[in-house]
Amino acid sequence: MTGQAEKARREYMAEWRKKNADKVRESDARYWERRAKAQLQANGQKETPAAIAEAAAEIRRAYFREWGKKNRDKRRAATARYWERKAEKIANEQRTGRKEH
């Protein structure tokens, strides 16, 4: 895939995720539940709904905790981009006198 095609796909998927947040949430929940079930089976534990939910939450937290440690520079860059866009938006609003959404 060319860089331009990848960019277009990324933009489309970002828009789709915004419009279908409930579907994304359900899909994510199913993913973490599958991981939790596999872990419970591997450890020989019972697969009750409460145990699955608890394990899924813990696996998800652990994953994102590790991701955050490994990608600290990405998080900082994303935060910097956020504040730059926010400052740019405020400057545009002050210059034009119109509030952006």
Secondary structure, DSSP 8 states (H G I E B T S, - for coil): --HHHHHHHHHHHHHHHHHTHHHHHHHHHHHHHHHHHHHHHHHT----HHHHHHHHHHHHHHHHHHHHHHTHHHHHHHHHHHHHHHHHHHHHHHHHS----
